[in-house]
Amino acid sequence: MVVPDKWKKIALRSVVADIQAGFAQSPKFGASVGQIRTHNVTPEGKISLDGIKSVSPSGKEIQRYSLLPGDIVFNNTNSEG
């Protein structure tokens, strides 16, 4: 991916309140909570629900890892350079 020269570079910590990794859990038959995984982030940076897998997180995990409006999803696994 080529970043345009006119883009300003800033430290991520200067524009975010919190950074945390997601959580890994094997998909479960009958689970009802969709989990955004690596393949659900398109090369264009969009979230795709195609092939979404469902998991059974605890209430504490749901509270900690649920996406909210304004959240940013960063995919660094299998990403371009």
N, C-alpha and C positions, 0 to 999 in steps of 0.2 A: 504494500500500500504506500502510495506517495502522498505525503502531506504537503499541501500548497504552502509556498514560501510566505504568503501573506497571513497565515494563521499565527496567532500569538501563542508562544509556549509558556505555560505556567505550571507550578507545582500542583499536583492533584489535591494535596492536603489543604491548599488555600481556597478550594471551592466546594469541599465536601465536609459534612459533619461527622460521618462515620464510614469506615470501610470494613467490610467483613467478607470472608469467603462463604460460599454456599455450603450445603451439606450433602453428603452422599448417602443414598439409601436405595437399595434394590427395589425395583418396581414390584408391586404386590397385586395379585388378582383380587378384584373386589375393592381395592383402595379407591378413595374418592377425591384425593387432593392431587391436582396436576403439578408436576415438577418440571420447571424449565431446565433443560439439559443442554450440553454443548451443541448438539445438532438442531436445537430449537432457535439458535441465533443465526440468522442468514448472513452471507457475506456482505450484504448491504446494511447490516446492523439492525434488522427488524426481528421481532419475536414472531416465530412461526409455531402454531400449535399443531402442525402436522406431525403425527406420530408421537404425540405427547404421552408420557408414561405417568402412571398414578402411583402414589406412595401413601404410607400411613404414618405421618409424623405425629409426634406427641403434641399436646397443647402448647408446651413451652417452645417446641421447634416451630410450630405455626406462628406463634407470636414473634419469634425472633427473625424468621426467614421469609415471611410473606412480603411480596412486593407491594409497595404503596405508590400512589401518584407522586411523580417527581423522582422516584428511584432510578438509578442508572445501573444497567446490567453490563458488566465487563466480562467478556469471554476471552481468556488467554490460553485456552487449550486448543490445540490444532489451528491456531490463528496464523495469518500471514506474518512473516518476518517481524 
